[in-house]
């Protein structure tokens, strides 16, 4: 994308970065937590956050943006564990939701303001793709991640190849 801004990569945390599922044995790999230890109110699942995601995300040709209900807590608790700097955070509106469309979608399209973007989330559906295609003038990749596994090699390959 010579001469233009890098595409945005809107990142959800729960599901893509902190997977919910386990391996065939039911266990899930955990990683050391780094000081400071989060208070119990943050998330006991932070130990599932693979620190290797940080370098992999930073190597992608995107401007990273948090698109998560973690809000600024993503910068306090997730970014340091991934070795990422503080990232911009999409604020979520308090207003009415668009019927049939994921509640994040209108805010992401507004934030992108016509700029190319990819969105990584575990709750993306067909109605979201239709809504974005009808209302966003730039390229958009809505990439659904399996929340049982989180971001994996195939997801990173798809993100690296887009826009192709």
Secondary structure as UniProt FT lines:
FT   TURN            2..3
FT   STRAND          7..11
FT   TURN            15..17
FT   TURN            24..25
FT   TURN            40..42
FT   HELIX           44..48
FT   HELIX           52..59
FT   STRAND          62..66
FT   TURN            69..72
FT   HELIX           74..78
FT   HELIX           79..82
FT   STRAND          88..89
FT   TURN            99..100
FT   TURN            103..104
FT   HELIX           105..112
FT   TURN            113..114
FT   STRAND          117..121
FT   HELIX           126..135
FT   STRAND          140..144
FT   TURN            147..149
FT   HELIX           153..161
//
